[in-house]
Amino acid sequence: MIKKSIFILMLALFSFSLMPQSAQAGPILTQELLIEDPTGPIPIGWLSIDLDDIVAGEVMQWNTFTLFGFDIGTSFGFFADYDPSNLAAGFTFLSFDVNDVTDTFAFQGFWDIDFAPGFIDVFTADDGDLLISESLVLGPASLVSEPATAFLFLMAAGGLLLRRRRS
């Protein structure tokens, strides 16, 4: 019985090691971007980064970046920072000068944990007319662990259930 359980567990671990890793194999840090309003914060987008691609907490690329329903494509300047010892706190600094993928709108923004709130400006991409200028704040951060870790825990739970069922 024990030999069979160990065999099943070893087989699961071996098959896990042979599984191809996805492009987003690391933990993903996601934070909501909001604008301040007298009635309360209004969500305007999301910023997600893969922590496996980051060195020393300095972020110079993103996985997903949306503003006002537009996916961000072109970057003329992007930098974010976070505290690796406190991932739940999210970003500590954010600065961007980007366009959406359709090159219809340009977005400029800045936020620093020590000088919050920041700002976000929205321009037309072709002639640079200012459309919106608002105070930028960041919502709560969320951290999604590696998919492989979740799979490993799922396999371990399945093994425990099989063992309990046979007892």
Order of alpha helices (4+ residues) and beta strands (2+ residues): alpha-beta-beta-beta-beta-beta-beta-beta-beta-beta-alpha
